[in-house]
Structures are given as C-alpha cells and as structure tokens.
Amino acid sequence: MADIVTLTLNPSIDLSLSVERLVDTVKLRCSQPRKDPGGGGINVARVLKRLGSDCLAIYLAGGSTGDCLGGLLAQEQLQTKHIAIDAETRENVTVLETSTLREYRFVMPGPTVSELEWRRCLDALEAIDPPPRYVVASGSLPPGVPVDFYARVARWAHRAGVAMALDASGEALAAALEVGVFLIKPSLDELRGLSEGPLATWGEWREAAQRLVEQGRAHKVALSVGGHGAVLATQHGVVQLPAVPVTVVSAVGAGDSFLAAMIWAIDHEASSEEALRYAIAAGSAAVTNPGTTLCDPADVVRFYHDSLALAAIED
C-alpha cells in the first residue's frame, strides 16, 4: 500500500488561458486553453509522484468532467482511487491578461455531494491496510459535506497512527485543529483567523504559528508568505527562511507544491530547515510555470541550491 495518501473532495479540471486584455461585453480572442487535473490533494499527489514518493490519490468525481479528470490523472500515471458521485465535477478557469501580466482566477463552488458519497471517502481510508504513514487532506469542501469532515479524518488518523497534514480554511480547519493534526499549512489570512489578530510582522507570524504548536493543535505549522519567505514552527522551535527570487508566471498550485515537497522531505527524515527549504524551492518552481503545471523536480533541486547559496552570502 502507498506510504502517502492524499484526499480531495472537491477536485477540478483547471483551464488556463491568456488574453491580451479583459474587456466587458465584447468577444475576446483567447489563447488555446491548457487543461490540467486540479484540486489540492490531487496537486499534492502529482508533485509527490514527481519527487519519487509512493502515493495514492483518493478523490470524488462525477459526470463528463469527472471522466476527463480521470483521463488526465491516468496520463500522469498517478495511482488513484476514484469515488464516484452523481453530480458533475467542477471546472476552474485562470486567465492571464498579457498586457498587464495580471492573473485572474475564477473558482467554482463544486458539486453538491450526498452523505452517502462523502462517507465513502471515510470508508476508503478505513479500508487501507496497512495504513499509510501520512494522509494529506487538502482543498475546499464541496456543498453537502459537513464542516467537521476533516475533523473526522483527523480522528481516523489518530486511531490508525497516521500523520495527518491539512491544508484547509475556515470552520473546516478550526474543527480539525480541535482534534489535533500533525501538520497544517495555513495562509496568512487563515493564521490571522485562528489567532484573532492582525499579524503584521515576522515576529507576530512566528509567535502565532508557535502558539498553535504549544496548544497541541498541530505538531507543525508551515506558513508561506509568498515573496517574503516562509516559517515552520515545531515543538523544537521556529525556522524562518527567505523566498528564492523568481519571475512569477502563475501562482496556481504553488501552495500545493510547497506542501508536497515538505511532506516528501519530512518523510525522508529531513531537518526542519531542510524541509522548509525544499518546500520553498518547490513553491518557487511552481510559480515559474503556467497554469496548474506545478513544479518540475529539476527546478526544485536548482532552487534548493539557490536558497543555500543565498544563505551562505547572508552569513
């Protein structure tokens, strides 16, 4: 059985295209769209496979877009378990305005999922024998799925001795943290929501992340702040590293690449600093590619060494 399992309840087909300028009411001549499989856990699994991990992606999908999603995942030779739903899987659209290099992202809510359908995800986890070392639950919950779904996954993880990594937001994230998880990757806004403070400085970011660890809500808290860098708080302290300077093409999938590389590094017994450095490298590699292309392993290694070189210069 796979060492790492990812869980995606609200996957998507991600369409990315470009247009010279967005103008209302008129017909806009667009580039040929690129089509990629999408959704947090699916993107994490795609990156983990590229990095050489043994990974299984469990996901809900239905309709013709669900069939298309399965075909795209098969092209990447990703090990998957598809749980069928009656409703149509969503499509998301990313548009690059070439005259300004601004990126516009249109994210759909997703299909309504029945109780029978979302419970099949929990059953699929329970059926894994032996359990994986890690489960990565990532992405939004579609309509119909209760806000405590990730908390239920966390309870299963505790029972099965599985380390759970979670990338979620709002009530779903808060409910899971009441149970406790191995790792979370909140955005700065999500960390502010959990901390109920403005969090305007690096010191406040570090303190807020460390506080979640001290409260026992997560063993590790990884906070990426884009071009500013990232923080990893653990029971042994806080590591802070700067970003790697890159030219941003698209921000889509950067956070998923960041999380995947961190789990890969932790699974390979990397130190906190090494894990954070690999995560930053993967996120940096992802933003240099269009759409949901995600990161290339060769670029991850290159940016990792660039990060080491920057650290040597600063010393």
Phi, psi and omega in degrees: 000156184295147177287328183231132176243133173250152184231125181228110180271340184228063181289178183203163161265123181261115176261128177235135182208173179229156177213150184297313180207138176278121180226137183283155173070338183263160176287132181250129179275116187254164173287167174297125183289147173262140183239124180228152170290142183221177186112140188310301183296325178295316178296319177300315180296320179300317180289318179301319178297317179298329180276357175099009180280152174273106192226142175240129178256116175262130182209153173268139176197151180206165176073191183292326177290329175295320176296319178298318178300315178300321178295320179294322178291324177296324178299328179272001178056039179273136176286123186226160167230110183267124174255115188286143172234162182284327186277166185277131175297145185283164169238136174248153185231132174240127182241125175263121175273105190292334181288336181239349185062024173275142181250131180245128184243124181249109187250122182273155183290332182099168183284159174281128184252134181280163179298319178301321183289313181288332176293333177296331176295315178297320178297322180296322177294314180300330185279349183290122183219117359285161180296155177287170174284326183226147165236132180245111178257121187215137175115172181287160174264129180288164177305139179100341180268131184292152183293342179267016182300311181294332174295323177294320177297320180297321178294318176300317181300318178298315181296321186272355182072034182254137176278122184257125172255137186227131172235096183214185183214169172059218184296327181296318178292313182300319181295319179294324181291336174295330177278321182102134180225170181286314185211141170233153177233076180283155167283171178298319178297320179293321177295322176299319179296321179288331184261344181055046178211168183288329179047073186260348185231164177303318181299319178291324177296315181296315182297319181294318178295316181294326180297321177298323177292314182296330178283353180079014182278334175207142176286329180221140176233116181252118181243118176256131181240044175056235183291351178277332183127208184204162180230142171231115178259134178223181178292348181256005179127192185238134174249135177233131180226147178283165176285160173269126181296123178217164172268117185280125174261315179205138179271356184294128176083001181295316179295323178294320178295318178303310182294318181299314181294325178294315178297317178302315182292317179297320178297334177264021174061035175287154174290169179301317180295316179296317181298317179292323180293318177294321180297315178298319180298318180291319177297320178295320179295324182294320185287349177275357181247153182282154173055217179261041177295329183068199189260153174261132183305323179297322178291324178300313179298318182296314181289330175299313179290328174298320179296318177297320180295319177297319179296321180294322179295317181294327178289000000 
